Amino acid sequence: MDKVLDIVSNETTCKCYRSFRYCADDEIRVPTLDFDTKLKEISVVIKEYGETDTHLNTSKSLKTLADRIIDDEPLFQFFLDGSRRTYKVDDIEINRNVYPIIAGQIGVACCQRINASQFKSVKDGFEHNLVLSLPKAANPNAGDASLFFNALKSKINKNRRIERAGISFSKVLSYDSKKQEDGTKYENLGIATIQDEMIETEKKIVAHLSTKNLINPDRYLIKDGSLQYKPMKTGDFKELTKIKNHYKCAIGVSKMFNPELCQDRSGKSNADKIAKLPLYHRTPAFKYKSEIVGNIFFAIWYVRIREADRTESPFAGVLKIEKILITDDENENGLNSEEVDLITANIINERNPVCYGKDSRWANHLYPVYLTESFIKSKYLSDINFLNLF
C-alpha cells in the first residue's frame, strides 16, 4: 500500500530521500516562524492618542467599572484561536537541488459562551485541516501549477491508507523554490505557507460571524494574538484593508509582546511604564499605523490583570490589546474612551478562573481563550499517527 510520499514521488517524477521525520515545532527553533516576529521588529512609536480622552497621560484604574458590571451580560461572547503543528517529513531532489517536504495540521476554532460555566464550538466555526507544502519546482508540467497540486491532493486523498483513516488533505501548498537572496531557508518558506493558510482560515471564520451578525456591539469577539495580518498574495481575504469592517466588534489580545519596542514621542522605550502598571490599570490607548498591514490604523493599549509580585516577570500578567479603527471619525479622533474602558473592564472580568499549573503562560491567559486553544489541540492527530501517513 503506497504512502503519501510514494504518491508525491511518482507524480512529481522526483526522488524522495526518506529523510528523518520530525515535528519542526519541537525539534528546531525557527526565528522567522514566531509570527509576531515581524511585528516585534517594528517599533510602535506613540505620537497620537487612539482614544477621545486626550488628557489621559497616566494609567487608569478600571477596577470600579469592572466590579460594577460583574453581574451584567459579558461583552465578550466569542473566542477565536488558531494553531498549527508543522513537520519535516522528507527531502525531495528536483533538478539536482534538494528541498524539504513540509506537512502540517492546522486547527482554527471559535468558541461561544453559553453561560457562566459552559462554552461550545460555534457552528461552522471549527476547522482541522491537513496540508502538505512542496516547492513550486515540484510541478513537472509547464501549465498551471495550481491544477497540478490540486490533482496531486486528489490522488493522495484516494489512497487506501488515507481513506481507511477517515481523513483527507485539504490542500497541497507550494513555496518559492528559487534561492532566497536574504538566506531564508526553504524549510522556513514551507512552514510560512502553512502559517498563512491558518491565518486565512481565521479571517474566514471572523467574516462568517460578522456576516451572520453573530458578533455585534453587544457581543464582541476576542481573537488570540495580534490583528495585524500582513497582506497575502492569494486568498479571498488577502488584504485586511478590504475586510476590516468584519472586525468592528473584535479585538486582538496578545499574551506575548516585546515591550521594548513601544516608544514615546522622543523614541524612548515605554517598557518601564508597562512593567510598573498597577493591578487593573490600563495605559492610554494610542493610535498606530502598522508598516506591514497597509493603510489601517489601530488603537493599542495595555492592561495588567495579575499582581506583579505573584508572577515570574514584570510583564507577566500584562496584556496588549488591539482594535482596528474602522470609521473616519475613529481614524481622526480614536476610539471613544468609554468603549476602551468597557472593553478593558470586561477583559479584567475574564481573568478568572485561571489555568495555573496547566499552562506556563497562565498569568497572561484569559480562560475562555485557553479553553479554545485546548479544544483545538485535542482534535490533532498524534505526531506518531500523522508522521506514519508518510
QUILINFEN-V507961 format. One record per residue. SS is DSSP state (A for helix, B for strand, O for the rest). PSI is psi in degrees with one decimal (999 if undefined). D_FIRST is the distance of its C-alpha to the first C-alpha in Angstrom with 1 decimal. Layout:
BEGIN
{{SS:PSI:D_FIRST} {SS:PSI:D_FIRST}}
END
This chain:
BEGIN
{{O:122.1:0.0} {O:145.3:3.8} {O:175.0:6.6} {A:-42.1:9.9} {A:-28.8:11.6} {A:-41.4:9.5} {A:-42.4:10.6} {A:-45.1:14.0} {A:-43.5:14.4} {A:-44.2:13.8} {A:-31.5:16.0} {A:-10.7:18.7} {O:33.4:18.7} {O:159.0:19.4} {B:127.6:18.4} {B:141.9:16.9} {O:-7.0:18.4} {O:50.3:16.3} {O:169.2:19.6} {O:134.1:20.7} {O:143.1:19.7} {B:161.8:22.5} {B:115.8:24.2} {A:-29.0:26.8} {A:-26.2:29.2} {A:-40.7:29.6} {A:-30.0:29.4} {O:157.0:31.6} {O:111.3:34.5} {O:106.0:34.5} {A:-39.9:38.0} {A:-7.0:37.2} {A:-2.3:34.7} {O:93.8:37.5} {O:11.4:38.0} {O:-0.5:41.5} {A:-46.0:42.1} {A:-32.3:43.3} {A:-38.9:45.6} {A:-26.4:46.8} {O:-10.8:47.8} {O:123.3:50.1} {O:138.9:53.4} {B:97.0:54.5} {B:120.7:58.1} {O:111.2:60.3} {O:-29.1:62.9} {B:151.0:63.2} {B:145.8:63.0} {O:16.1:60.1} {B:166.3:62.2} {O:-24.5:65.6} {O:91.6:67.4} {O:3.1:68.2} {O:-3.7:70.7} {O:106.5:68.1} {O:9.5:68.0} {O:177.2:67.1} {O:160.3:64.5} {B:129.9:64.9} {B:133.9:64.4} {O:14.4:62.5} {A:-43.4:63.0} {A:-45.7:65.7} {A:-40.7:63.7} {A:-41.0:60.6} {A:-36.7:62.7} {A:-32.5:64.3} {O:8.3:61.1} {O:-30.6:59.2} {O:0.8:59.7} {O:167.6:59.0} {O:125.6:55.8} {O:143.3:53.6} {O:-37.6:53.2} {B:119.2:49.5} {B:-15.8:47.3} {B:143.0:43.9} {B:118.4:41.9} {B:136.2:39.1} {B:147.9:36.8} {B:145.9:33.7} {B:153.4:31.3} {B:147.8:28.3} {B:132.0:26.1} {B:152.4:24.7} {B:136.6:22.3} {B:113.4:21.9} {B:-16.8:18.2} {B:175.9:18.5} {B:145.6:20.9} {B:136.2:20.5} {B:125.5:23.0} {B:118.1:24.7} {O:44.1:27.9} {O:9.4:28.4} {B:146.3:28.3} {B:127.7:25.9} {B:150.1:25.1} {B:147.0:23.4} {B:121.7:20.5} {B:133.6:21.8} {B:162.4:20.1} {B:156.2:22.2} {B:128.9:23.0} {B:128.7:26.2} {B:127.1:28.4} {B:130.6:31.7} {B:149.1:33.9} {B:120.5:37.5} {B:144.6:39.2} {B:139.4:42.4} {B:124.9:45.3} {B:-46.2:46.2} {B:-169.7:49.0} {O:-25.4:50.2} {O:12.1:47.5} {B:132.7:44.6} {B:153.7:42.1} {B:157.1:39.2} {B:133.7:36.6} {B:141.5:38.0} {B:132.5:36.5} {B:20.5:34.4} {B:20.6:35.1} {B:133.9:31.7} {B:134.0:28.5} {B:108.2:25.4} {B:140.8:23.3} {B:133.5:20.3} {B:160.4:20.8} {B:140.9:19.7} {B:119.9:22.5} {B:158.8:22.3} {B:147.5:25.3} {A:-30.3:26.9} {A:-9.3:26.7} {A:-16.5:22.9} {O:112.3:23.9} {O:-7.1:24.2} {O:156.7:26.4} {O:-8.8:30.1} {O:-158.1:30.0} {O:120.3:29.6} {A:-35.3:27.2} {A:-34.6:26.8} {A:-41.8:25.4} {A:-47.2:22.8} {A:-31.6:21.7} {A:-40.7:21.8} {A:-37.6:19.6} {A:-42.3:17.1} {A:-43.9:17.2} {A:-41.0:16.7} {A:-37.2:13.5} {A:-43.3:12.1} {A:-19.1:13.4} {O:-3.7:11.9} {O:138.0:8.3} {A:-36.7:7.3} {A:-41.5:7.2} {A:-44.1:10.5} {A:-41.5:11.9} {A:-28.8:11.6} {O:-10.1:13.3} {O:30.2:16.0} {O:174.5:16.3} {O:155.4:16.5} {B:134.1:17.8} {B:-31.2:21.4} {B:150.6:21.9} {B:110.6:21.0} {B:167.8:24.3} {B:144.2:25.8} {B:161.9:28.4} {O:124.2:31.1} {O:4.7:30.1} {O:151.6:33.7} {O:132.2:35.4} {O:126.9:37.2} {O:-30.8:41.0} {O:3.7:41.3} {O:9.8:38.8} {O:133.4:36.2} {O:147.7:32.9} {A:-34.9:29.8} {A:-40.4:28.2} {A:-39.2:31.1} {A:-40.9:30.7} {A:-43.5:27.1} {A:-34.2:28.1} {A:-36.0:31.1} {A:-33.9:29.1} {A:-39.9:27.4} {A:-43.9:30.9} {A:-38.3:32.3} {A:-37.6:29.8} {A:-44.9:30.8} {A:-41.6:34.5} {A:-38.2:34.0} {A:-40.7:32.6} {A:-48.3:35.6} {A:-35.0:38.0} {A:-40.3:36.4} {A:-40.3:37.0} {A:-43.0:40.6} {A:-39.1:41.3} {A:-46.9:40.1} {A:-39.3:42.4} {A:-44.0:45.2} {A:-36.7:45.0} {O:0.8:45.0} {O:27.4:48.0} {O:-33.3:46.4} {O:131.6:47.5} {B:179.9:51.3} {O:-18.0:54.4} {O:-7.6:54.4} {B:86.0:50.7} {B:164.6:49.4} {B:137.5:45.9} {B:123.6:45.2} {B:125.7:42.4} {B:114.5:41.3} {O:-177.1:42.1} {O:152.4:43.8} {O:3.0:44.3} {O:72.4:44.7} {O:126.1:41.6} {O:149.2:41.6} {O:145.0:41.3} {O:160.4:37.9} {O:-26.9:37.2} {O:172.8:35.1} {O:156.4:34.7} {O:-19.7:37.0} {O:40.2:38.8} {O:-23.4:39.0} {O:121.7:42.7} {A:-30.4:44.4} {A:-28.0:47.7} {A:-12.6:46.5} {A:10.8:45.1} {A:-25.6:47.6} {A:-23.6:49.3} {A:-18.1:46.3} {A:18.9:47.2} {O:-35.1:50.8} {O:44.1:50.2} {B:147.2:47.7} {B:156.3:48.2} {B:134.2:46.0} {B:117.6:46.5} {B:125.1:45.5} {O:-32.3:45.3} {O:132.8:45.1} {O:163.5:47.4} {O:101.3:49.5} {A:-22.2:53.1} {A:-22.1:54.5} {A:7.9:53.7} {B:111.8:55.7} {B:151.6:59.0} {O:-174.1:62.5} {O:-28.3:64.6} {O:1.2:65.8} {O:6.5:62.2} {O:147.8:62.5} {B:141.9:59.7} {O:14.7:60.0} {A:-38.1:57.8} {A:-36.8:60.8} {A:-37.1:61.7} {A:-42.6:58.2} {A:-33.5:58.1} {O:8.9:61.5} {O:127.6:60.8} {O:159.8:62.4} {O:134.4:60.4} {O:16.2:59.8} {B:149.6:61.2} {B:156.9:59.7} {O:167.2:60.5} {O:154.5:61.9} {O:135.0:59.3} {B:148.8:59.1} {B:135.4:58.1} {B:133.4:55.4} {B:117.3:53.9} {O:136.6:50.5} {O:-18.7:50.0} {O:-9.6:46.3} {O:-41.3:46.4} {O:-153.2:49.0} {O:64.3:52.2} {O:136.1:51.8} {B:147.2:54.0} {B:149.6:53.1} {B:128.9:55.2} {B:132.8:54.2} {B:170.2:55.7} {B:147.9:55.1} {B:141.1:55.8} {B:125.2:56.0} {O:-6.8:54.6} {O:150.0:54.8} {O:131.7:57.7} {A:-34.0:57.5} {A:-0.9:58.8} {A:8.5:56.0} {O:170.4:53.2} {O:-11.2:51.9} {O:161.6:53.0} {O:-23.3:55.6} {O:-9.1:53.0} {O:134.3:51.0} {O:-0.9:52.0} {B:132.7:52.6} {B:144.5:50.6} {B:126.9:50.6} {B:135.4:50.9} {B:141.0:50.3} {B:135.4:51.3} {B:134.3:51.2} {O:118.9:54.6} {O:-54.3:54.3} {O:166.1:57.7} {A:-37.5:60.4} {A:-41.4:62.6} {A:-40.2:59.9} {A:-30.6:59.4} {A:-45.0:63.1} {A:-6.6:64.2} {O:179.4:61.0} {B:150.8:59.8} {O:129.2:62.5} {A:-28.4:63.2} {A:-35.2:63.3} {A:-41.2:59.7} {A:-43.3:58.8} {A:-43.7:60.6} {A:-43.9:59.0} {A:-46.7:55.4} {A:-41.8:56.3} {A:-38.8:57.9} {A:-33.9:54.9} {A:-43.7:52.7} {A:-40.4:55.0} {A:-11.2:54.7} {O:-1.1:50.9} {O:-23.9:51.2} {O:149.3:51.0} {O:175.7:49.3} {O:167.0:47.6} {O:35.0:44.2} {O:131.3:46.1} {O:-18.3:44.1} {O:-24.6:40.8} {O:130.8:40.8} {O:-16.3:42.6} {O:21.4:43.6} {A:-38.1:45.4} {A:-24.2:48.8} {A:4.1:47.4} {O:140.1:45.2} {O:130.0:46.1} {A:-41.3:44.7} {A:-33.1:43.3} {A:-40.7:41.4} {A:-41.6:40.2} {A:-42.5:39.0} {A:-44.5:37.1} {A:-42.8:35.5} {A:-38.5:34.5} {A:-45.1:33.1} {A:-50.1:30.8} {A:-25.5:29.5} {A:-18.2:28.9} {O:-6.6:26.3} {O:146.4:24.1} {O:148.4:20.8} {O:155.1:21.4} {A:-40.4:20.9} {A:-47.6:18.5} {A:-39.2:16.3} {A:-46.7:16.5} {A:-29.7:15.8} {O:-13.8:12.7} {O:-21.8:11.1} {O:999:11.4}}
END
